[in-house]
Amino acid sequence: MKFWLTGALALFLLAPQARAGNISWPQEIAAESGAVVIVYQPQVEEFSGNDLVGRAAISVKRPAADNVPVFGAIWFEAKIDTDRDARTATIRDVDILDVRFAEASDEQKEALASFIEGQVEGAHFTISVDQLLADLDAEKAGVAEAELKHNPPKIVLSTQPAILVSIDGEPVYEMIDGSRYERVVNTPFLLVRGGTDYYLYIGSNAWYEATSIAGAWSRATRVPDDVAGLVEPADEDDTQVDDIQIIIANEPTELIVSDGPPSWAPVEGMNLLYMDNTDSNAFLELSTQSYYVLLSGRWYRGEGLLGDLEWSHVPNDELPEPFGDIPEDSVNGAVLSQVAGTEQARDAVLDNTIPQTAAIKRDDDSFSVEYDGTPAFAPIEEIDVLYAQNTTAAVFRYGNLYYACDNGVWYVSNTATGPWTVATDVPDAIYKIPASNPHHNVTYVKVYDVTPQVVYVGYTPAYYGSYYYRGSVVYGSGWYYNPWYGRYYYPRYPTWGFHMSYNPWYGWGFGVSWTNGPFRFTFSSHGHGGWWGVGGYRPYPRPVVYGGYRKTNININVDNSINIGGGNRPANRPNLYNRSETRDRVANRPAVPSDRQARPANNIQNNVLTDRSGNVYQRDTSGGWQQRDNTGQWTRPENLDRATRPTQQPSTRPAQQPANRPAQRPTNQPSRDWANDQRYRQQAVRPQLERDYGARQHGAQRSQNFERHQQARPNRQRRR
């Protein structure tokens, strides 16, 4: 049985309907007749883009039957609209594939199927992202691996407070208008030269000076007025810090800073030590005397004396066994997201598949492209696609058309300079752009569906550089991309130099930090795009903003705490579709009638599931399973460890089809007919039930953890 159930356009972007921690299952829909449909939490079969295929146990309470519920199962396809900031999703546009009721007569089955259709049509269900991803696995989510690079950067160890100043290649100098000074344009820092005098601003009114760019650098005693005037005075107190080491790097480099000589402490219960006087993740495996560091989600091993090591890459699924046993609640628990085979790594991988979605107005014409001169295009290896080099925008030529990706939306034009219209489809060739190209990230922005009014689009975290690799996620492609330098300097996405660390709720955050006793100092960026190349670097004058970066700041927090609003700033927030400069592109969300918004079914446990044959089971208080039989009773089944067959034949399609069908079928249809695939159904039942129930519990716990995390901000503590 297959029929369309059309829902109203739903966007879960502009104002979240619920927080993840407030979402509970099962959910109910009340009919005008007084009957109530209870839908238990969906069990996912496939998830790709914003297409969801799943099954769910249901029950129907009918007043005429003294509210005695009739239990059954549905198979469905649906669309998902997500709000990753709130970690919630809306299930809409449900397409019922099959309905099965074991305890109903043939006549009742037809009536119930038609009733379910009428009630679910246009209904919206809210689920937390964590509930959704807990029921996934890599196969269901279609996880794919990009061709990344993992060559180690230069790793510098400092035993005193230090800061890494990254320069994109050899310094490029430009005269500052009306001044005898030049500034280095290919760095996110404000770095100025006048003759043999160099000045570096690191924030909080703190300037450093040197007689060569390589140093040695010291706190400036006097800064020329026309240099000091390049930034607005910081609001923070000017705090004196002695002996800050300035490290200049013009090659891929990562900095590890310790409070004095490295201090090692045991990881509870295992043959592993960790450096306890650094914010970096550094370990010593005792059995081999090998050092391990975690940088941008990648592990590197060094042999010999710390500080003078040759580092080699260790794939995340080839780490020594002790790493997988690090206690989750320990000071080192955060690294588990980058240890393949752990629950935390699995969650990170699956979270990486969940897109942020939006419905974009088809008549949006807000996008434009600025080039540094005449548009210059270069070929992309092995594909018939050209990309624009002299712009910060991601612009491509394929055939006689030009495509551009801007803030998670695709546009198309007949010329390189526009005008641009919202694209309704993107050539497959563009999605073959390799990781060696600086615009590989656009391959993670998709067009999902089209209506006469809107285009459904979405992007996964890989658009921000969070890539799947060997059972975990890493940051950045690992490739070095040559910048563009003409009149303007346009950087490309880097992998190294920004102390990237993974947060299970917000993905990757960046910040370059150092510590000194009771204080922590954190350099952080506050610009729009900036180093990432969205805004690009421009010649002076650009007050306050340099290369898309606003003035740097130093946050000084007592007790070794970091204010998330300052340091370790999330790199992939906020929602691109909800920025002030892009919000007008997004279609307004039609109000959902209250009777079409499913609501939590109070006082009903979320302990009812269906197997792949449509039989309905309930987990009892003792941890056992009871099956709903054809008499409407719960009985303890035999042979749960064997495959079972459906207790009924598929229902026939209702004679009356819904009048309001979607104008266009989804472009990406599921690859399997889950409702009628007997091979998929003939599997042992107990492992199915235990896995799905365990995932349900795990997802609920993650949702609660996210809510607690939200409530704990901004006073979140980081380890010393």
Protein Blocks (a to p, Z undefined) as FASTA:
>chain_A
ZZdddddddddfklcfbdfklpccddddddfkopacdddddddfbdchjaccdddddddd
dfkloopacdddddddddddddfknopacdehiacfbdcdfkbcfklmmmmmmmmmmmmg
opacdddfklmmmmpcfklnopacddddfbdcdddddfbdcdddddehjadddddehiab
dcdfkbcbdcddehjaccddebjhiacddfbfnbpadddfbdcfklmmmpccdfbdcddd
ehiacdddfbdcdddddehjadddddehiacdddfbbfbdcdddfklopacddeehiacd
dedjehiaccddddfklccfklmmgcfklmklmmmmmgghiaklmmmmmmmmpccddddd
fkbckbccddehjadddddehiacdcdfkbcbdcddehjbccddeehiacddfbfnbpad
ddfbdcfklmmpcfkbmklmmmmcccfbdcfkbccddddfklnopaceehiacehjhiac
dddddfbccddddfbhnlpacdfklopaddddddehjbccddddfbehilnomnopaddd
dehiaghiacddddddehhiacfklgoiafkbccfklgfklmmmpccdddddfklmccdd
ehiacfbccdfkopacdddfkopacdddfkopacddehklbccddfbdcddddfbdcfbd
cfbdcfbdcfbdfklmmklmmccfklmmmmmmmmmmmmmmmmmmmmmmmmmpckbccdZZ
